[in-house]
Amino acid sequence: MDEKEILSAHRAEPWREELRKAKSAKERTQQPRVKMRELSPDYRVTCNEEVNQGLTVEMAVAEAGRCLDCPDPQCITGCPVGIEIPTFIKNVERGNFREAALTIKRTSALPAVCGRVCPQEKQCESKCIHKKMKKEPVAIGYLERFVADYERENGESGVPEVAAPNGIKVAVVGSGPAGLAFCGDMAKLGYDVTVFEALHEIGGVLKYGIPEFRLPNKIVDVEIDGLRKLGVKFETNCIVGKTLSYDDLHEMGFRGIFVASGAGLPRFMNIPGENLIGVMSSNEYLTRVNLMEAARQDSDTPVLHGKNVAVIGGGNTAMDSVRTARRNGADNVMLVYRRSEEEMPARLEEVKHAKEEGIHFMTLSNPVEYLGNEKGHVTAMRVQRMELGEPDASGRRSPVPIEGAIDEVPVDLVIVSVGVSPNPLIPNAIPELEVSRRGTIVVSEDTMRSSLEDIYAGGDIVRGGATVILAMGDGRRAAANMHEALKQA
């Protein structure tokens, strides 16, 4: 059965009608949305513990009871990996958490991760029918996290159905969200899947880019162990394009290759003083803190601990950086963003948490120069004040400098978070591969297939920088299309 047939079969289950009778639609719409439990701001800035504490069983069942089980559920269309959202939520409502978890796992390889870091407010929850009634949407993300956590904490982990091995080997380059989603689907289809990771840890950006106070490493490790149970093999410290070549993979018997090498090349603003000591990219800062434990005082490669820290940018990575700097002992942490707060691309929850933790928001401000001392260490930044002009191509109003409005602000650490560029290693190693002017691998949007027949690609190496869930959607689409191509070969 395809996904539509599966959903139709689930909707015909008699218990769904019993749930509808148990609570009227009016009662469901009048019930307020659940509030996530959180650590207090005063405590959480002293440690790296996860801020969001999840839902209790009672809270989850009550929130699931808000779902109207729409005949045409648009929430599914808002999910890039196509989770059967009403089915998993209805299973939560009736207390069948194991079946809820298996429902999610049919299409998502990383439910505990997605329940924590996906921008549900812009995806599935934005399509919830409650919003059309001017009410808060069902907390789909909170419920997804609850189901995954309940399964893990109660030892009820189930493995989705896996096809018989077909003997066909496929390779995955990179173990970030796109690669993990791809390998999960291919393993379930019976393929012999090997993931090659350049670093010593599996997880890609999930490990090096997202702090543990938002996504604990143990959660990522459990999700990866789930993929191992499906038969996926992982090889660390292996750089495809250096350690192994494209030809080497062919000689090893791989008939399909999925490139998910990400966008790890940081961007800077090309303003004076960026080469001063104490000015670094968010990529370097977060990778060193998250993956290398560089924030520890006894670290072999310690990271700088500033007292007056400025983070340049307004996305989720910038929020991760300012909140990490706060936990690393900074007295004054500034988020410097050239637009207003309303234009910030960061999740509203992350903005809220940052403010609660004492982060100073310097909006409508843009650094134009960094100043240093005789030892070459940054000591101040010159900041141009801005105002909003006409909307640009993205629909956001463009920031315009206010003539003569420049302030000098003391800083001893600057973290630049203004975007990333694709990892150039694979495109450089395979000259035949078609690459865009931005350095991204060119693929068919429908199939994720590149200009080379056996290479598919997805995630940031194609998009140039996107969310975890969009990268996972790419991985699933690539898996489905590679499967069809290999069947016909």
C-alpha positions in Angstrom: 0.0 0.0 0.0 1.2 3.6 -0.7 1.0 6.3 2.0 -2.5 7.4 0.9 -3.8 3.9 1.2 -2.2 3.4 4.6 -3.8 6.7 5.9 -7.2 5.7 4.5 -7.0 2.3 6.2 -6.1 4.0 9.5 -9.0 6.4 9.2 -11.4 3.5 8.9 -10.4 2.1 12.3 -13.5 1.9 14.6 -11.6 3.4 17.6 -11.3 6.7 15.8 -15.1 7.0 15.8 -15.2 6.2 19.5 -12.7 9.1 20.1 -14.9 11.5 18.2 -17.9 10.5 20.2 -16.0 10.8 23.5 -15.4 14.5 23.0 -17.3 17.0 20.7 -15.6 19.2 18.2 -16.7 22.2 20.2 -15.0 20.8 23.3 -11.8 20.2 21.3 -11.6 23.7 19.9 -12.3 25.3 23.3 -9.5 23.5 25.1 -6.3 25.6 25.4 -3.0 24.5 23.9 -0.6 22.8 26.3 2.5 24.8 27.6 5.9 23.2 27.4 7.7 22.7 30.8 11.0 24.5 30.9 14.0 24.9 33.2 14.1 28.3 34.8 16.3 30.9 33.1 18.4 31.6 36.2 19.3 27.9 36.4 19.7 26.9 32.8 22.3 29.6 32.0 24.6 27.9 34.5 24.6 24.5 32.7 24.1 22.7 29.4 20.9 20.9 30.4 18.0 20.7 28.0 15.8 23.8 28.4 12.5 22.2 27.2 11.5 19.4 29.6 8.8 17.7 27.5 5.2 16.8 28.3 3.8 14.5 30.9 1.5 11.6 29.8 -1.5 13.6 31.0 -0.5 16.7 29.2 0.2 14.8 25.9 -3.1 12.9 26.0 -5.0 16.1 26.7 -3.2 18.0 23.9 -3.9 15.1 21.5 -7.6 15.5 22.4 -7.6 18.9 20.7 -7.1 17.3 17.3 -10.3 17.4 15.2 -9.2 14.5 13.0 -10.0 16.5 9.8 -11.3 14.6 6.8 -8.7 16.4 4.7 -5.7 16.9 7.1 -3.6 19.7 5.7 -1.0 19.3 8.5 0.4 16.3 6.5 0.9 18.6 3.5 3.0 20.9 5.7 5.3 18.1 6.8 8.3 17.7 4.4 8.6 14.0 5.3 4.9 13.2 5.1 4.2 11.9 8.7 0.6 10.6 9.1 0.0 13.3 11.7 -3.7 12.7 12.6 -3.1 8.9 13.0 -0.1 9.3 15.4 -2.0 12.0 17.4 -5.2 9.9 17.7 -3.0 7.0 19.0 -1.6 9.4 21.6 -5.2 10.4 22.6 -6.1 6.7 23.2 -2.8 6.0 25.1 -1.3 3.7 22.5 2.1 5.4 22.4 3.9 2.5 20.8 1.6 2.5 17.8 2.0 6.3 17.6 5.8 5.9 17.5 5.6 3.3 14.7 3.3 5.5 12.7 5.9 8.3 12.8 8.8 6.0 12.1 7.2 4.8 8.9 8.2 8.1 7.3 10.6 9.8 9.7 14.1 8.5 10.7 14.5 11.1 13.5 11.3 11.7 15.5 13.0 12.8 18.7 15.2 15.2 16.8 12.4 16.7 14.7 10.2 17.0 17.7 12.8 19.3 19.2 14.4 21.4 16.4 11.9 21.5 13.5 10.1 24.8 12.9 6.7 23.2 13.3 5.1 26.7 13.5 6.1 27.2 9.8 5.4 23.6 8.7 2.7 21.2 9.9 1.3 23.5 12.6 0.9 26.3 10.2 -1.7 24.2 8.3 -3.7 23.2 11.4 -7.4 23.9 11.1 -7.4 25.5 14.5 -5.5 28.4 12.9 -8.3 29.1 10.5 -10.5 29.4 13.6 -8.1 32.0 15.0 -7.0 29.6 17.7 -3.6 28.1 18.6 -2.7 25.0 16.5 -2.4 21.5 17.9 1.2 21.2 19.4 2.3 18.6 16.8 6.0 19.1 17.5 5.5 18.7 21.3 3.5 15.5 20.7 6.1 14.0 18.3 8.8 14.7 20.9 6.7 13.1 23.6 6.1 9.9 21.6 9.8 9.5 20.8 10.8 10.2 24.4 8.2 7.9 25.9 9.3 5.0 23.7 12.9 5.5 24.6 12.4 6.0 28.3 10.1 3.0 28.6 12.1 0.6 26.6 9.3 0.1 24.0 11.4 0.9 21.0 9.9 -0.7 17.9 11.5 -1.2 14.5 9.5 -0.5 11.4 8.9 -3.2 8.8 12.0 -3.9 6.7 12.1 -5.5 3.3 14.2 -8.6 2.6 17.8 -7.7 1.6 18.2 -7.2 -2.1 22.0 -7.3 -2.2 22.4 -3.8 -3.7 24.9 -1.5 -2.1 24.4 2.3 -1.8 26.7 4.9 -0.3 25.8 8.0 1.7 28.3 10.9 2.0 27.6 12.7 5.3 25.6 11.7 8.4 23.6 14.9 8.8 19.7 14.9 8.6 19.5 14.5 4.8 21.9 11.5 4.9 20.2 9.9 7.9 16.7 10.2 6.4 17.9 8.8 3.1 19.7 5.8 4.7 16.6 5.0 6.9 14.3 4.8 3.9 16.8 2.8 1.8 17.5 0.3 4.6 13.7 -0.3 5.0 13.6 -1.0 1.2 16.2 -3.7 1.7 19.4 -2.0 0.5 22.9 -2.5 1.9 23.6 1.0 3.1 26.9 2.5 4.3 27.3 6.1 5.5 30.7 7.7 5.2 31.3 10.5 7.7 34.3 12.8 7.7 34.3 13.6 11.4 34.8 11.2 14.3 31.1 11.5 15.4 28.0 10.5 13.5 25.2 13.1 13.3 26.6 16.0 11.2 25.1 19.3 12.1 22.9 17.6 14.7 26.1 17.0 16.7 28.4 19.9 15.9 25.9 22.7 15.1 23.1 22.4 17.7 23.9 22.9 21.4 22.9 20.2 23.9 20.6 22.6 25.7 18.4 22.4 22.6 19.2 18.9 21.3 21.2 16.5 23.7 23.7 14.3 22.0 22.2 11.2 23.7 19.0 11.8 21.8 20.8 11.9 18.5 22.8 8.7 19.5 19.5 6.8 20.2 18.1 7.8 16.8 21.3 6.6 15.1 21.2 3.4 17.0 17.7 2.9 15.6 19.2 3.1 12.1 21.9 0.6 13.0 19.0 -1.8 14.0 17.7 -1.4 10.4 21.1 -2.6 9.2 22.8 0.8 8.3 26.6 0.8 8.6 28.6 3.9 9.6 32.2 4.7 8.7 33.7 7.7 10.5 37.0 9.6 9.8 36.4 9.0 6.1 36.5 11.9 3.7 34.9 11.0 0.3 36.9 13.0 -2.2 40.1 12.5 -0.2 40.2 9.2 1.7 38.0 7.6 -0.9 37.4 8.7 -4.5 34.3 8.4 -6.7 36.0 5.6 -8.5 36.9 3.9 -5.3 33.2 3.7 -4.4 32.4 2.1 -7.7 35.2 -0.5 -7.2 33.7 -1.2 -3.7 30.4 -2.2 -5.5 28.2 0.8 -4.7 25.6 1.3 -7.4 24.1 4.5 -6.0 25.6 7.5 -4.1 23.7 10.1 -2.1 25.7 13.2 -1.4 24.6 15.0 1.8 27.9 16.7 2.7 26.2 19.9 4.0 27.2 23.6 4.0 30.1 23.9 6.4 31.9 26.8 4.7 31.3 29.9 6.8 30.6 33.3 5.3 31.9 36.6 6.5 30.9 40.2 5.8 34.3 41.4 4.3 34.5 44.4 6.6 37.8 45.8 8.1 39.0 43.9 11.2 37.6 40.5 10.5 41.0 39.0 10.7 41.5 40.2 14.3 41.9 37.6 17.1 38.5 37.1 18.7 36.5 37.3 15.5 35.3 33.9 14.4 32.4 32.2 12.5 29.5 30.6 14.3 30.5 27.3 12.6 33.9 27.3 14.3 32.5 28.4 17.6 29.7 25.9 17.9 31.7 23.0 16.4 34.5 23.6 18.9 32.1 23.9 21.9 29.7 21.1 20.9 32.0 18.5 19.3 35.4 19.2 20.9 34.3 20.3 24.4 36.4 23.4 23.9 34.5 25.3 26.5 36.0 23.3 29.3 38.8 24.9 31.2 41.0 21.8 30.8 40.4 21.5 27.1 43.4 20.8 24.9 42.1 23.3 22.4 40.1 25.8 24.5 37.8 28.3 22.8 37.9 32.1 23.7 35.7 33.1 26.6 34.6 36.7 26.1 33.0 39.0 28.6 31.5 41.3 26.1 30.3 39.1 23.2 28.6 40.1 20.0 26.9 37.6 17.7 26.1 38.9 14.2 22.9 37.5 12.7 19.3 36.7 13.4 18.8 33.0 12.5 18.7 29.9 14.7 22.4 29.5 14.5 22.9 33.0 15.8 20.5 32.2 18.7 22.4 29.0 19.5 25.6 31.1 19.5 24.4 33.9 21.8 22.9 31.3 24.3 26.1 29.3 24.2 28.2 32.4 24.9 25.9 33.2 27.9 26.5 29.7 29.3 30.3 30.1 28.7 30.4 33.0 31.3 29.9 36.1 29.2 28.6 39.0 31.2 27.2 41.0 28.3 25.9 39.1 25.2 24.6 41.1 22.3 22.7 39.9 19.3 23.4 42.3 16.5 20.9 42.2 13.6 20.5 44.6 10.7 16.7 44.2 10.5 14.0 44.5 13.1 13.0 41.7 15.4 9.9 41.0 13.3 12.1 40.1 10.3 14.3 37.6 12.3 14.3 34.2 10.7 14.9 32.5 14.0 12.2 30.4 15.7 10.0 32.5 18.1 10.7 30.0 20.8 14.4 30.5 20.4 14.0 34.3 20.6 11.9 33.9 23.7 14.5 31.7 25.4 17.3 34.1 24.5 15.5 37.1 26.0 14.7 35.2 29.2 18.4 34.3 29.5 19.4 38.0 29.4 20.6 38.4 25.8 20.6 42.0 24.6 19.0 42.5 21.2 20.6 45.2 19.1 18.3 45.2 16.2 18.5 47.6 13.2 22.2 47.6 13.7 25.0 46.4 11.4 28.7 46.2 12.1 30.9 48.1 9.6 34.3 47.6 11.3 36.1 45.8 14.1 38.8 47.6 16.1 41.8 45.9 17.8 44.6 46.5 20.2 48.4 46.4 19.7 48.3 42.6 20.2 45.8 42.1 17.3 42.8 41.2 19.6 39.4 42.7 18.9 38.4 45.4 21.4 35.4 47.2 19.8 33.1 47.2 16.9 31.7 50.2 14.9 28.0 49.7 14.4 25.9 51.4 11.8 22.3 52.1 12.9 19.7 51.2 10.3 16.1 51.8 9.4 13.7 49.7 7.3 13.1 50.7 3.6 11.2 48.9 0.9 10.7 45.1 0.8 13.4 43.1 -0.9 13.1 39.9 -3.0 12.4 37.8 0.2 9.5 40.0 1.1 11.3 41.5 4.1 11.8 45.3 4.3 15.4 46.1 3.3 17.6 47.8 6.0 18.9 51.2 5.0 21.8 53.0 6.8 20.9 56.1 8.8 23.5 58.7 7.7 26.0 59.5 10.4 24.5 57.1 13.0 27.5 55.0 13.9 28.2 53.8 17.5 31.4 52.2 18.9 30.6 49.3 21.2 33.2 47.4 23.3 33.6 43.7 22.5 36.2 41.0 23.2 34.6 38.2 21.2 32.7 38.4 17.9 30.8 35.5 16.4 29.7 35.9 12.8 26.5 34.1 11.9 25.5 35.5 8.5 25.1 32.3 6.5 27.1 29.4 5.1 28.2 28.1 1.8 28.2 24.5 0.5 31.1 22.2 1.3 33.2 22.3 -1.9 34.9 19.0 -1.5 32.6 16.7 -3.5 32.1 19.2 -6.4 35.9 19.7 -6.6 36.6 15.9 -6.4 34.1 15.1 -9.2 34.6 17.7 -12.0 31.9 16.1 -14.2 29.3 17.0 -11.6 27.2 20.1 -12.5 27.5 22.8 -9.9 25.7 26.1 -9.6 27.3 29.5 -9.3 26.7 29.3 -5.5 28.6 26.0 -5.4 25.6 23.9 -4.8 25.1 20.6 -6.6 22.5 20.9 -9.4 19.8 18.3 -9.1 16.3 17.7 -10.6 13.9 19.1 -8.0 11.5 16.1 -8.5 14.1 13.3 -8.2 17.1 14.9 -6.5 19.2 13.3 -9.2 22.4 15.1 -10.3 24.0 15.4 -13.7 25.7 12.0 -13.1 23.3 9.1 -13.3 24.3 7.3 -10.0 24.7 10.4 -7.8 21.8 12.0 -6.0 22.1 14.9 -3.5 20.1 16.7 -0.9 20.2 19.0 2.1 22.5 22.0 2.4 24.8 20.9 -0.4 21.8 21.5 -2.7 19.9 24.2 -0.8 22.9 26.1 0.5 21.5 26.3 4.0 18.1 25.1 5.3 16.3 23.4 8.2 16.7 19.9 9.4 13.2 18.8 8.2 13.7 20.2 4.7 17.0 18.3 4.5 15.2 15.1 5.6 12.5 15.7 3.0 15.3 15.8 0.3 16.7 12.6 1.7 13.4 10.8 1.5 12.7 12.1 -2.0 16.1 11.0 -3.2 15.6 7.5 -1.7 12.3 7.0 -3.4 13.7 8.0 -6.8 17.0 6.1 -6.5 15.0 3.0 -5.6 12.8 3.4 -8.7 15.9 3.9 -10.9 17.8 0.9 -9.4 14.7 -1.4 -9.9 14.7 -0.5 -13.6 18.5 -0.9 -14.1 
